Amino acid sequence: MKKNQSCIYYITGASIETMQQSPFIERLMDNGIEVIYMTDPLDEYMLQTATEYKGYKFISTSSDTTGQSIFNKSLLDEAITTINKTAETPLDKDAVVAEYNILCGIMKEILGNRVSKVILSNRLSTSPACLVTSSGAWTANMERLMNLKSDGDEVSKNSQKPTRILEVNPTHNIILNLKNTCAGSDKGDISNMVNLIYDLSCLNSGFQLENSIQFAHSMYNMIELGLTQSAEEDDEEEEF
């Protein structure tokens, strides 16, 4: 672990290859911060009681965190500061934050009780969104392990369903365009897109899809929409 790290970041999963591609560690990797990959199922149980090692706290990369960690340093603030250094017209930070807060509120209304809240992420850099769990709740990997148990353990499996939090990346073009679309339209106009972002975040974050058939229909609709727009653009070019 590097000398300037104030805590021990870790991620749990089925394989190292999967964890290396996880959205949870994007910002950590960008900042050269080391992460422990944990693949043993016992790690999940051990980390429920082991909170620190030699004075360094364990920080889950897939859970909502408090205290001194990079996940509490605003990604949006950093982006606005960088843009304002060279922009002719500086961005109004408070106005931008207010716009994103409105978007998060609308997304929460659309998703309902599937998530406890929608917030701006401080852990992403290249992915548009991810699903994290409340501190102390089951991670996606823990849920996977519990789902492997027999049906006789159904009560045990359902006793600790993870509280999911949707984190969106304010610097990603998808989320930026969603914010701009939301500002000039009804929430019904972005409902399909929000649901698709949630489903893709489930997959990207290691959760199982709640409704794979609905997800398939959403993907087909997006493909059809993309092909329709492409055909319309071709027709316009032919007219010229």
VEXDO-329156 format. One record per residue (C-alpha): residue in three letters; z, x, y. Coordinates in pm, whole numbers, plus 50000, padded with zeros to 5 digits. Each point is the difference from the previous one (the first is absolute). Layout:
# residues N
ALAZXY;...
***
This chain:
# residues 240
MET500005000050000;LYS499135012750346;LYS502845011750225;ASN499264974850275;GLN500234969749769;SER503114979550067;CYS499754979149683;ILE498414999049655;TYR497004976849975;TYR499074986849658;ILE497574975949840;THR500164984249655;GLY497024989449789;ALA498214999949668;SER498125032650058;ILE499815028950245;GLU496304993250056;THR500754964550116;MET502845010850225;GLN497915027150165;GLN497594972850117;SER502724976250114;PRO499914986850359;PHE503775004850019;ILE499695037750043;GLU497015002150237;ARG501925009150315;LEU502295023249808;MET497025019349867;ASP498435001350348;ASN503185016250130;GLY500375024649713;ILE503184983749871;GLU500805005149634;VAL500484970249768;ILE501554998849653;TYR497884981449742;MET502134981649743;THR498354985749687;ASP502944995849762;PRO501214963549977;LEU503585012950013;ASP499365012950351;GLU499964964450134;TYR503444993049855;MET501425033850104;LEU498934995950361;GLN501864966950028;THR503265019649996;ALA498995035350102;THR499524997850376;GLU499985036950094;TYR499845035749872;LYS501845029050166;GLY500354980050320;TYR496344989250012;LYS499444962549972;PHE497394986249761;ILE497404979550188;SER497664977349805;THR496445001450135;SER499384964549880;SER503054983050149;ASP501054988450343;THR502125028350141;THR502675005850261;GLY501495031850141;GLN498315032650084;SER496575000749835;ILE496405002450108;PHE499614963149915;ASN502074991450306;LYS497735019150239;SER497484975850150;LEU496445006349888;LEU498714977150276;ASP501925019050269;GLU498485032649883;ALA496494985150002;ILE500394985450351;THR501415032850133;THR497045019249854;ILE497464975650143;ASN501604999650346;LYS499785037850029;THR496214997750042;ALA499354963450090;GLU498754991850350;THR501934967449984;PRO503285005149810;LEU501054973549751;ASP502944977750089;LYS502355007049710;ASP502084968450045;ALA496884978050011;VAL498545016049687;VAL503284996249811;ALA500234963550107;GLU496494993249867;TYR500865015449663;ASN503264980749983;ILE498024967850044;LEU497665010649720;CYS502925008049769;GLY501524965850073;ILE496764981949919;MET499525020049680;LYS503534990649890;GLU499244963250062;ILE496865002649787;LEU501695018649713;GLY503134978550003;ASN502735009149751;ARG497825025749824;VAL501445025450245;SER503305001750184;LYS498305013850311;VAL496905017450133;ILE500575031450206;LEU498135029750144;SER499995029249760;ASN501245035150070;ARG499045013949658;LEU496234993949986;SER497135020550137;THR496804990449815;SER500874966949828;PRO500004967650202;ALA503104985649834;CYS502555003349721;LEU502864980649845;VAL503475015250002;THR503284985749878;SER503344995450172;SER502415028949963;GLY501954995949675;ALA497544975149849;TRP497635006649713;THR497035022350074;ALA496564990749868;ASN500525025149720;MET503374984849908;GLU498384965749987;ARG497305014349771;LEU502645014149769;MET501944967449988;ASN496834980549927;LEU499525021549691;LYS503164985449851;SER499834972749738;ASP500014963250090;GLY503574998749881;ASP500985018950311;GLU498354974950235;VAL503244993150184;SER500575036950057;LYS496405004850118;ASN500274972850262;SER503485008150127;GLN498835026450245;LYS496554991050125;PRO499095024950271;THR500004988750360;ARG496555009950119;ILE499235011750350;LEU496395002850113;GLU499465030550218;VAL496775001750200;ASN498485031450148;PRO499444994450376;THR497615029650018;HIS497634987149730;ASN496764983050108;ILE500564970349768;ILE503374991850155;LEU498745007350352;ASN497054976349953;LEU502314974149847;LYS502225001950308;ASN497044995550233;THR498644971049795;CYS503424983849991;ALA500265001550380;GLY496894978750046;SER500134975749710;ASP502164976949792;LYS502095014549718;GLY497864980549754;ASP497115022850086;ILE501825030549863;SER501834983249713;ASN497605011549729;MET500035035550134;VAL503815001350012;ASN500274987149643;LEU497495025849885;ILE501905028050176;TYR503164988549824;ASP498344999449657;LEU498445034350051;SER503385013150115;CYS501544986849677;LEU497545020449798;ASN500225030650223;SER503804999549995;GLY500414995649626;PHE500814962849979;GLN498344974849773;LEU497734974050157;GLU501604965850022;ASN496664982149957;SER497145021349872;ILE497534970849996;GLN500614992250367;PHE499635037050079;ALA496655000849819;HIS498774969950199;SER501075016750324;MET498115031549910;TYR496874980249911;ASN500224981650332;MET500245032950189;ILE497015014249813;GLU497994968650071;LEU500975001350367;GLY498995036550023;LEU496634993449834;THR499364969850225;GLN500725020050315;SER497775028249875;ALA497144975649936;GLU500404984650347;GLU499855034450161;ASP496835008249806;ASP498394967350117;GLU500875008150362;GLU498435034449971;GLU496814985149855;GLU499734976350297;PHE499925029550236;
***
